[in-house]
Amino acid sequence: MQLEQYLPVLMLLLLAVAFTAFMLIGSVVAGRLANRFRLHRAPSKDIPYECGMIPSTGHSTRLTVKFYLVALLFILFDIEVVFLYPWAVVYREMLQDPATRNLILFAMLPFLGLLFFGFFYELKKGGFNWRE
């Protein structure tokens, strides 16, 4: 029966739910045990980042726009690889079938056009000038 094929998925789902419940209940129990036995942490551990160092300023530093441009460029080219790699894997197989020969190429052309538009836009705006 086809429902037997879903048994591993159901087992994985049950394992994930059980692990999550165990971790949530375990953290509550560990917290109560720490309070019961008076296991208190240092006050410096309760500040942000829990690194034990007292922050030198009360506010976070401002990041330049260049930081965000680099992050967007990374996302742009990371998504490119995510979509182009599987397409390249099946491209040769789909070229053998005359019905799908043009379909696979013309399905990817709008994505490639948008990708190259983003690339040339960043090139024109100076997003690739790392010295600035």
Beta strands, then each sheet from edge to edge (+ up, - down):
end
